[in-house]
Amino acid sequence: MRNTSISEFFLLNCFQRSLAGRLGHGIVHNLNGPLQILSMQLEMLKMDMMKLRGGSHPGECGKTVGMMEGRLEQIGEVIVRLDSMIQLLGYRGADESAERQLMPVDMCRFIRDLIEFWNADLYFKHRVAKEIVLPDSPIFQVMDEFMVIAMMDGIMAGFIYCIKQREDGGFGISLEPYGDNGCMIRLEHSGRPMSDALCSQIVNMRQQYQKDRDSLMLESDELDREPELFLAMALGACRSVELGWEFSIAPLEVVLKSPGDSGALD
C-alpha cells in the first residue's frame, strides 16, 4: 500500500514556506519605514556636524552635541529594529533538514517578534485591533524555536483568514506560566468562527498523528471547502505534536501548553 503521508508532509511544508513568501510586499513596506528614518537621521547628523564645525559659541556647541547624541541613539534603535526584522524572516527560511539545538528562548520577546512579523500583513497591521497580554517577568523555554515558529505561523495564518471574513474582527494573544517551568499561550480572534466540523477534524487528525507519525492524512471535507484555513490549522496541530506541546482548538481560540524544560523533540 502506498505511503500517502509523503505527499501530506510535502503539502504542509510547502504551505509553511508560503506563509513567509506571500507576505513579501508587507515585509518590504515595514522595512522601508525604518530605513527612511535611518537615512533622515544620518542627513540631519551631517548638518549638526557642519554646525559644530562652524559654531563659535560654547553653548551652541554643547546644544549641537546633545542633538547629535539624540540622533545617534535613534539611529541605533532603528538598526536594532531592522536587525530583528531580518532575523524574523531568516528563521522562516531556515533549512529544515539542518541539525538544530534546543535553546532557551524569552517567550515575551518571542510573542512580540511573532506579532511584528505578522504585521507584514498590512490588513492585520492597520485594521485589526490587537490585545497582547504578557507577564511582567520573563518566561524562558528551552525549545526548537524554528519549529515553534512554524506552529505559531500556522495558527496566525488561520486566525487572520477568519478575521478578514468579518468587518472589525479583532485578535488577542496572552502568555502565562504553566505547570513546572512551562508556559501557556492563548490565541483568540473575533472574526468569523471556525466551524465545529473543522475543529473536530483537526482534533481527530492530530490524535491520529500522535499515534502514528507515518499516517498523516489531510483528507477532509473542510480541505475542499476552505483549503487555506484547514492547512493553516493542520500545520499548527502537526507541529505541536512534533514539539510535544498540548493543543486545543475551538471556533474562536487555540490554547497551547508547552512541556517546559523537558520539551525536547520526540
C-alpha positions as CSV (number, residue, x, y, z in Angstrom):
1,M,0.0,0.0,0.0
2,R,1.4,3.4,-0.9
3,N,2.5,5.6,2.0
4,T,0.3,8.7,1.4
5,S,2.0,10.6,4.3
6,I,4.9,11.6,1.9
7,S,2.6,13.9,-0.1
8,E,0.9,15.1,3.0
9,F,4.1,16.3,4.6
10,F,5.2,17.9,1.3
11,L,2.0,19.8,1.2
12,L,2.3,21.0,4.8
13,N,5.9,22.0,4.3
14,C,5.2,24.0,1.1
15,F,2.3,25.8,2.9
16,Q,4.6,26.6,5.8
17,R,7.1,28.2,3.4
18,S,4.5,30.1,1.5
19,L,3.3,31.9,4.7
20,A,6.5,34.0,4.7
21,G,6.8,34.3,1.0
22,R,3.4,35.8,0.4
23,L,4.0,38.5,3.0
24,G,6.9,39.8,0.9
25,H,5.2,43.1,0.0
26,G,4.3,43.9,3.6
27,I,7.8,43.0,4.8
28,V,9.3,45.4,2.3
29,H,6.8,48.1,3.4
30,N,7.7,47.6,7.1
31,L,11.4,47.7,6.4
32,N,11.1,50.9,4.3
33,G,9.9,53.0,7.2
34,P,12.9,52.3,9.5
35,L,15.3,52.7,6.5
36,Q,13.8,56.2,5.8
37,I,14.2,57.2,9.4
38,L,17.8,56.0,9.4
39,S,18.5,57.9,6.2
40,M,16.9,61.1,7.5
41,Q,18.7,60.9,10.9
42,L,22.0,60.5,9.1
43,E,21.4,63.5,7.0
44,M,20.5,65.6,10.0
45,L,23.5,64.3,11.8
46,K,25.7,65.6,9.0
47,M,24.0,69.0,9.3
48,D,24.6,69.0,13.0
49,M,28.3,68.3,12.5
50,M,28.6,71.2,10.0
51,K,27.1,73.5,12.6
52,L,29.5,72.2,15.2
53,R,32.5,72.9,12.9
54,G,31.2,76.4,12.1
55,G,30.0,77.3,15.6
56,S,31.8,80.0,17.7
57,H,29.8,79.9,20.9
58,P,30.4,77.2,23.6
59,G,26.6,77.0,24.5
60,E,25.7,76.4,20.9
61,C,28.4,73.7,20.6
62,G,27.0,71.9,23.6
63,K,23.5,72.0,22.3
64,T,24.6,70.7,18.9
65,V,26.5,67.8,20.6
66,G,23.4,66.9,22.6
67,M,21.3,66.8,19.4
68,M,23.9,64.6,17.7
69,E,23.8,62.2,20.6
70,G,20.0,62.0,20.4
71,R,20.1,61.3,16.7
72,L,22.8,58.6,17.2
73,E,20.5,57.0,19.8
74,Q,17.6,56.9,17.4
75,I,19.8,55.5,14.6
76,G,20.9,52.7,17.0
77,E,17.3,51.9,17.8
78,V,16.3,51.7,14.2
79,I,19.3,49.4,13.4
80,V,18.3,47.1,16.2
81,R,14.7,47.0,14.8
82,L,15.9,46.3,11.3
83,D,18.2,43.5,12.5
84,S,15.2,42.0,14.4
85,M,13.0,42.1,11.3
86,I,15.7,40.4,9.2
87,Q,16.2,37.7,11.8
88,L,12.4,37.1,11.9
89,L,12.4,36.4,8.2
90,G,15.7,34.4,8.4
91,Y,14.2,31.9,10.9
92,R,11.4,31.2,8.4
93,G,13.9,30.5,5.6
94,A,16.0,28.1,7.7
95,D,17.0,24.8,6.3
96,E,14.6,22.3,7.9
97,S,16.9,19.4,7.4
98,A,19.8,21.1,9.2
99,E,20.7,19.9,12.7
100,R,19.3,22.3,15.3
101,Q,19.8,22.5,19.0
102,L,17.3,23.3,21.8
103,M,17.9,26.8,23.1
104,P,16.5,28.9,25.9
105,V,14.0,31.5,24.5
106,D,12.5,34.5,26.1
107,M,8.8,33.9,25.3
108,C,7.8,37.5,25.8
109,R,10.3,38.5,23.2
110,F,9.1,35.6,21.0
111,I,5.5,36.8,21.1
112,R,6.4,40.4,20.3
113,D,8.6,39.2,17.4
114,L,5.7,37.0,16.2
115,I,3.3,39.9,16.0
116,E,6.0,42.1,14.4
117,F,6.4,39.5,11.6
118,W,2.7,39.2,11.0
119,N,2.3,42.9,10.8
120,A,3.7,42.4,7.3
121,D,0.1,41.5,6.6
122,L,-1.0,45.1,6.2
123,Y,-4.6,44.4,6.8
124,F,-3.7,42.8,10.2
125,K,-1.3,45.7,11.0
126,H,-3.6,48.6,10.2
127,R,-7.1,47.4,10.5
128,V,-7.2,44.7,13.3
129,A,-7.4,45.7,17.0
130,K,-4.9,43.6,19.0
131,E,-4.8,42.8,22.7
132,I,-1.4,41.4,23.7
133,V,-1.1,40.4,27.3
134,L,2.4,39.5,28.5
135,P,3.7,38.9,32.1
136,D,5.9,41.4,33.8
137,S,8.6,38.8,34.5
138,P,10.2,36.9,31.6
139,I,9.3,33.3,30.9
140,F,12.1,31.2,29.3
141,Q,11.6,28.0,27.4
142,V,14.2,25.5,26.2
143,M,12.9,24.7,22.7
144,D,13.4,24.4,19.0
145,E,12.5,28.0,18.0
146,F,12.2,27.1,14.3
147,M,9.5,24.5,15.0
148,V,7.6,26.7,17.4
149,I,7.6,29.5,14.9
150,A,6.1,27.1,12.3
151,M,3.4,26.0,14.7
152,M,2.5,29.6,15.6
153,D,2.6,30.8,12.0
154,G,0.0,28.1,11.1
155,I,-2.3,29.3,13.8
156,M,-1.8,33.0,13.0
157,A,-2.5,32.4,9.3
158,G,-5.7,30.6,10.1
159,F,-6.8,33.3,12.6
160,I,-6.1,36.2,10.2
161,Y,-8.0,34.3,7.5
162,C,-11.0,34.2,9.8
163,I,-10.6,37.8,10.9
164,K,-10.7,39.0,7.3
165,Q,-14.1,37.3,6.8
166,R,-15.8,39.7,9.2
167,E,-15.6,43.5,9.5
168,D,-14.0,44.8,12.7
169,G,-12.6,41.4,13.6
170,G,-10.1,41.5,16.5
171,F,-7.2,39.5,17.7
172,G,-5.8,38.6,21.2
173,I,-2.8,36.7,22.5
174,S,-1.7,36.1,26.1
175,L,1.2,34.3,27.7
176,E,1.4,33.0,31.3
177,P,3.4,30.3,33.2
178,Y,2.0,26.8,33.2
179,G,3.0,23.8,35.3
180,D,6.6,23.1,36.1
181,N,8.7,25.6,34.0
182,G,6.2,25.6,31.1
183,C,4.0,28.2,29.6
184,M,0.5,28.6,28.2
185,I,-0.2,30.7,25.1
186,R,-3.9,31.6,24.3
187,L,-4.8,33.0,20.9
188,E,-8.2,34.4,20.3
189,H,-10.0,36.1,17.4
190,S,-13.4,37.8,16.9
191,G,-13.6,37.1,13.2
192,R,-15.8,34.5,11.6
193,P,-15.8,31.5,13.9
194,M,-14.1,28.3,12.6
195,S,-16.8,25.6,12.1
196,D,-17.3,22.9,14.7
197,A,-16.7,20.4,11.9
198,L,-13.3,21.9,11.1
199,C,-12.2,21.9,14.7
200,S,-13.3,18.3,15.2
201,Q,-11.4,17.2,12.1
202,I,-8.3,18.9,13.2
203,V,-8.5,17.3,16.6
204,N,-9.1,13.8,15.0
205,M,-6.2,14.3,12.6
206,R,-3.9,15.4,15.4
207,Q,-4.8,12.4,17.6
208,Q,-4.1,10.0,14.7
209,Y,-0.8,11.7,14.0
210,Q,0.1,11.3,17.7
211,K,-0.5,7.6,17.4
212,D,1.4,7.1,14.1
213,R,3.7,9.7,12.6
214,D,3.7,7.9,9.3
215,S,0.0,8.0,8.8
216,L,-0.7,11.8,8.4
217,M,-3.9,12.1,6.4
218,L,-5.1,15.5,5.3
219,E,-8.3,14.2,3.6
220,S,-11.2,16.3,4.8
221,D,-14.4,18.0,3.5
222,E,-13.0,21.1,5.1
223,L,-9.9,20.9,3.0
224,D,-12.1,21.0,-0.1
225,R,-14.2,23.8,1.3
226,E,-11.6,26.1,2.8
227,P,-8.1,24.7,2.0
228,E,-6.2,27.7,3.4
229,L,-7.9,27.6,6.8
230,F,-7.6,23.8,7.1
231,L,-4.0,23.7,6.1
232,A,-3.1,26.5,8.5
233,M,-4.7,24.8,11.5
234,A,-3.3,21.4,10.4
235,L,0.2,22.9,10.3
236,G,-0.2,24.3,13.8
237,A,-1.6,21.0,15.1
238,C,1.0,18.7,13.5
239,R,3.9,20.9,14.7
240,S,2.5,20.8,18.2
241,V,2.7,17.0,18.1
242,E,6.3,17.1,16.9
243,L,7.2,19.6,19.7
244,G,5.3,17.7,22.5
245,W,3.0,20.7,23.2
246,E,-0.6,20.4,24.2
247,F,-3.0,21.8,21.6
248,S,-6.7,22.6,21.9
249,I,-8.9,24.3,19.3
250,A,-12.3,25.9,19.4
251,P,-14.1,28.1,16.9
252,L,-12.6,31.3,18.3
253,E,-9.5,30.2,20.1
254,V,-6.5,27.9,20.2
255,V,-4.7,27.2,23.5
256,L,-1.1,25.9,23.6
257,K,0.7,24.5,26.6
258,S,4.4,23.7,26.5
259,P,6.1,20.8,28.4
260,G,8.6,23.2,29.9
261,D,12.3,22.4,30.1
262,S,11.6,18.8,29.1
263,G,10.2,19.9,25.8
264,A,12.7,18.1,23.5
265,L,11.7,16.8,20.2
266,D,10.3,13.3,20.2
